[in-house]
Amino acid sequence: MSKEFAGKCVVITGAGVGIGLEIANQFADEGAVIAAADLCVTDGLAAVAERSGGFALELDLADRQAAPALVNSAVERFGGIDILINNLGASPVRSSFLDTSDDDWERLFQINLFSLVRATREALPHLIRTKGVVVNITSVLAREPISIQPDYCATKAATLNLAQNLAAEFGPLGVRVVSVSPGPTLTPQWTEPGGQLEQYAARHGCKPEDARDRVIPEELGLSMRRFVMPEDIATTVLFAASPRSRSLTGTEIVVDGGMHKSV
């Protein structure tokens, strides 16, 4: 690509680390101006926002006012929005559906679904003017639910459904809506000390690197026998948002190393 997003304003939620940060980096590399938010503005996010001529805000996007504040800040500073990336997501592991409380369900829907609803609702009038794009980061678990994440899987299924609804309503107005569904992706929630790799290794009596390189890919049925990398997701997001995908809307792009077996 050759700066095909030059001058475009890209709003990204949950951009502090992992997939969101890699998306921000790749858009900045292609000339976009980044307006991003996360609960913590990491050094990496601050650097990419500054490099792009944009900004990063520390916001709890589960709060009712936070996502609209991010969108409105971008509009006030840059005059409009071209692309909205709804990346924010939390994926806690539960012991059982029976042990997942009302508070657990409500908090996760606030983070994973309602933050997206509010950001999209606030952004759509501006995206209609720019004939813009919404890309929602969903999950392969929207279609492949697992018992240890009942609330997470439900939020991602709702996100996937909503994207199809929005694509149908706002397509005639020139707005595209695309879902990108990652499979197991090697982000800090897996790799950080005490993260999911160490937890998984402890449960299965193996080393974290063995869990990463062999046990988990085999158990999850990853045809590529490796984790997805954040840059794999980001590259797909840029493709989905680019003019080269002008006829792509209301659909889901799965990037999961072959975990979901389509028929």
C-alpha positions as CSV (number, residue, x, y, z in Angstrom):
1,M,0.0,0.0,0.0
2,S,1.1,3.6,-0.6
3,K,-0.4,6.0,1.9
4,E,-3.9,5.2,0.7
5,F,-5.2,6.5,4.1
6,A,-3.4,9.8,3.9
7,G,-5.3,12.5,5.8
8,K,-8.1,10.2,6.8
9,C,-9.3,10.4,10.4
10,V,-9.4,6.9,12.0
11,V,-11.1,6.5,15.4
12,I,-10.0,3.4,17.3
13,T,-11.3,2.1,20.6
14,G,-9.2,-0.2,22.9
15,A,-6.0,0.8,21.2
16,G,-3.5,0.6,24.1
17,V,-2.0,-2.8,23.4
18,G,-2.3,-5.9,21.2
19,I,-4.6,-5.8,18.2
20,G,-5.7,-2.2,18.7
21,L,-2.2,-0.9,19.0
22,E,-1.1,-2.7,15.9
23,I,-4.2,-1.4,14.0
24,A,-3.2,2.1,15.0
25,N,0.4,1.6,14.0
26,Q,-0.5,0.3,10.5
27,F,-3.0,3.1,9.8
28,A,-0.4,5.6,10.9
29,D,2.1,4.0,8.6
30,E,-0.4,4.6,5.8
31,G,-0.8,8.3,6.5
32,A,-3.9,8.3,8.7
33,V,-4.5,10.5,11.6
34,I,-5.3,8.5,14.7
35,A,-7.9,9.4,17.4
36,A,-7.8,6.6,19.9
37,A,-8.8,5.7,23.5
38,D,-8.2,3.0,26.1
39,L,-8.4,2.7,29.8
40,C,-4.7,3.3,29.9
41,V,-2.7,5.3,27.3
42,T,0.4,3.2,26.9
43,D,3.7,4.6,25.8
44,G,3.2,2.8,22.5
45,L,-0.2,4.3,21.9
46,A,1.0,7.8,22.9
47,A,3.8,7.5,20.4
48,V,1.7,6.3,17.4
49,A,-0.9,9.0,18.1
50,E,1.8,11.7,18.2
51,R,3.4,10.3,15.0
52,S,0.2,10.5,13.1
53,G,-0.7,14.0,14.3
54,G,-3.6,12.7,16.3
55,F,-4.3,12.1,20.0
56,A,-5.0,9.4,22.5
57,L,-7.4,9.7,25.5
58,E,-7.6,7.7,28.7
59,L,-11.3,6.7,29.0
60,D,-13.3,3.9,30.5
61,L,-15.3,3.1,27.4
62,A,-17.8,1.2,29.4
63,D,-19.0,4.5,30.7
64,R,-22.0,6.0,28.9
65,Q,-20.2,9.2,28.0
66,A,-16.8,7.9,27.1
67,A,-17.3,6.7,23.5
68,P,-19.2,9.8,22.4
69,A,-16.5,11.9,24.0
70,L,-13.9,10.2,21.8
71,V,-15.9,10.6,18.7
72,N,-16.7,14.2,19.4
73,S,-13.1,15.0,20.2
74,A,-12.1,13.7,16.8
75,V,-14.7,15.7,15.0
76,E,-13.9,18.9,16.9
77,R,-10.2,18.5,16.1
78,F,-10.2,17.1,12.6
79,G,-13.6,18.2,11.2
80,G,-15.0,14.7,10.6
81,I,-14.4,11.0,10.7
82,D,-13.6,8.6,7.9
83,I,-13.2,5.3,9.7
84,L,-14.3,3.9,13.0
85,I,-12.6,0.8,14.4
86,N,-14.6,-0.8,17.3
87,N,-11.8,-2.9,18.8
88,L,-12.4,-2.6,22.5
89,G,-13.0,-5.9,24.1
90,A,-12.5,-7.9,27.4
91,S,-12.4,-11.7,27.5
92,P,-12.4,-13.0,31.0
93,V,-12.3,-16.7,31.7
94,R,-15.1,-18.1,33.8
95,S,-15.2,-21.4,35.7
96,S,-18.8,-22.1,34.6
97,F,-21.9,-20.4,33.3
98,L,-23.4,-21.0,36.8
99,D,-20.6,-19.0,38.4
100,T,-21.0,-16.0,36.0
101,S,-23.0,-13.4,37.9
102,D,-25.4,-10.7,36.7
103,D,-22.7,-8.2,37.4
104,D,-20.2,-10.2,35.2
105,W,-22.7,-10.2,32.4
106,E,-23.6,-6.6,32.7
107,R,-20.1,-5.4,32.9
108,L,-19.0,-7.4,29.8
109,F,-21.9,-6.2,27.7
110,Q,-21.1,-2.6,28.7
111,I,-17.5,-3.1,27.5
112,N,-17.9,-5.3,24.5
113,L,-21.3,-4.3,23.1
114,F,-22.6,-1.0,24.5
115,S,-19.3,0.9,24.0
116,L,-19.5,-0.2,20.3
117,V,-23.2,0.9,20.1
118,R,-22.5,4.3,21.6
119,A,-19.4,5.0,19.4
120,T,-21.1,3.9,16.3
121,R,-24.3,5.9,17.0
122,E,-22.2,9.0,17.6
123,A,-20.0,8.4,14.6
124,L,-22.6,7.5,12.0
125,P,-23.8,11.0,11.1
126,H,-20.2,12.0,10.3
127,L,-19.5,8.7,8.5
128,I,-22.6,9.3,6.3
129,R,-21.1,12.6,5.2
130,T,-17.7,11.1,4.4
131,K,-19.1,7.8,3.0
132,G,-17.0,6.1,5.7
133,V,-16.4,2.7,7.1
134,V,-17.1,0.9,10.4
135,V,-14.9,-2.2,11.2
136,N,-16.0,-4.2,14.2
137,I,-13.5,-6.6,15.8
138,T,-15.6,-9.6,16.8
139,S,-14.3,-13.1,17.4
140,V,-14.4,-16.6,16.0
141,L,-16.1,-17.5,19.3
142,A,-19.2,-15.7,18.1
143,R,-19.7,-18.9,16.1
144,E,-17.6,-21.3,18.1
145,P,-18.7,-20.7,21.7
146,I,-16.8,-22.2,24.5
147,S,-18.1,-23.0,28.0
148,I,-15.4,-21.0,29.9
149,Q,-16.4,-17.7,28.2
150,P,-20.2,-17.7,28.0
151,D,-20.7,-14.0,28.4
152,Y,-17.8,-13.1,26.1
153,C,-19.1,-15.4,23.3
154,A,-22.6,-13.9,23.6
155,T,-21.3,-10.3,23.4
156,K,-19.4,-11.1,20.2
157,A,-22.4,-12.9,18.6
158,A,-24.4,-9.7,19.3
159,T,-21.7,-7.6,17.8
160,L,-21.7,-9.7,14.6
161,N,-25.4,-9.5,14.3
162,L,-25.5,-5.8,14.8
163,A,-22.9,-5.2,12.1
164,Q,-25.1,-7.0,9.6
165,N,-28.1,-4.8,10.7
166,L,-26.1,-1.6,10.4
167,A,-24.8,-2.6,7.0
168,A,-28.3,-3.1,5.7
169,E,-29.6,0.2,7.1
170,F,-26.7,2.5,6.2
171,G,-25.4,0.9,3.0
172,P,-27.8,3.0,0.9
173,L,-26.3,6.1,2.5
174,G,-22.8,5.1,1.5
175,V,-21.5,3.6,4.8
176,R,-19.9,0.2,4.9
177,V,-19.8,-2.0,8.0
178,V,-17.5,-5.0,8.1
179,S,-16.7,-7.5,10.9
180,V,-13.2,-9.0,11.4
181,S,-13.2,-12.1,13.6
182,P,-9.9,-13.1,15.1
183,G,-9.1,-16.5,16.3
184,P,-6.6,-17.1,19.2
185,T,-4.3,-14.1,18.8
186,L,-1.0,-13.7,20.7
187,T,-1.7,-10.5,22.6
188,P,-0.5,-9.5,26.1
189,Q,-3.5,-11.2,27.7
190,W,-1.9,-14.4,26.6
191,T,1.8,-13.5,27.0
192,E,2.0,-11.3,30.1
193,P,3.1,-12.8,33.4
194,G,0.2,-14.6,34.9
195,G,-1.6,-14.5,31.6
196,Q,-3.6,-17.1,29.8
197,L,-0.5,-19.0,28.5
198,E,0.8,-19.5,32.0
199,Q,-2.7,-20.4,33.3
200,Y,-3.2,-22.9,30.5
201,A,0.3,-24.4,31.0
202,A,-0.4,-24.8,34.7
203,R,-3.6,-26.6,34.1
204,H,-2.1,-29.0,31.5
205,G,1.3,-29.5,33.2
206,C,3.4,-28.1,30.4
207,K,5.7,-25.1,29.8
208,P,4.1,-21.9,28.5
209,E,6.2,-22.1,25.3
210,D,4.9,-25.7,24.7
211,A,1.4,-24.5,25.3
212,R,1.9,-21.7,22.8
213,D,3.7,-23.7,20.1
214,R,2.1,-27.1,20.3
215,V,-0.6,-27.9,22.8
216,I,-3.0,-25.0,22.3
217,P,-2.9,-24.9,18.5
218,E,-3.5,-28.7,18.4
219,E,-6.3,-28.6,21.0
220,L,-8.1,-25.7,19.3
221,G,-7.7,-27.3,15.9
222,L,-5.7,-24.5,14.3
223,S,-4.9,-25.8,10.8
224,M,-1.9,-23.5,10.6
225,R,-0.7,-24.9,14.0
226,R,0.2,-21.5,15.3
227,F,-1.4,-18.5,17.0
228,V,-2.7,-15.6,14.9
229,M,-0.5,-12.5,15.3
230,P,-1.9,-9.0,15.9
231,E,-0.4,-7.8,12.7
232,D,-2.4,-10.4,10.8
233,I,-5.6,-8.9,12.2
234,A,-4.5,-5.3,11.5
235,T,-3.6,-6.0,7.9
236,T,-7.1,-7.5,7.4
237,V,-8.7,-4.4,9.0
238,L,-6.8,-2.1,6.7
239,F,-7.9,-4.1,3.7
240,A,-11.5,-4.0,4.9
241,A,-11.4,-0.3,5.4
242,S,-9.7,0.5,2.2
243,P,-11.3,1.7,-1.1
244,R,-10.2,-1.6,-2.6
245,S,-13.0,-3.2,-0.5
246,R,-15.7,-0.8,-1.7
247,S,-18.2,-3.6,-2.3
248,L,-17.5,-5.3,1.0
249,T,-20.2,-4.8,3.6
250,G,-22.4,-6.7,6.0
251,T,-19.9,-9.5,5.9
252,E,-17.4,-11.2,8.3
253,I,-13.8,-11.9,7.6
254,V,-12.4,-14.7,9.8
255,V,-8.7,-14.6,10.6
256,D,-8.2,-17.6,12.8
257,G,-5.5,-19.9,11.5
258,G,-8.1,-22.4,10.4
259,M,-9.9,-22.9,13.7
260,H,-13.4,-22.4,12.3
261,K,-14.1,-25.1,9.7
262,S,-16.4,-23.5,7.1
263,V,-18.9,-25.6,5.1
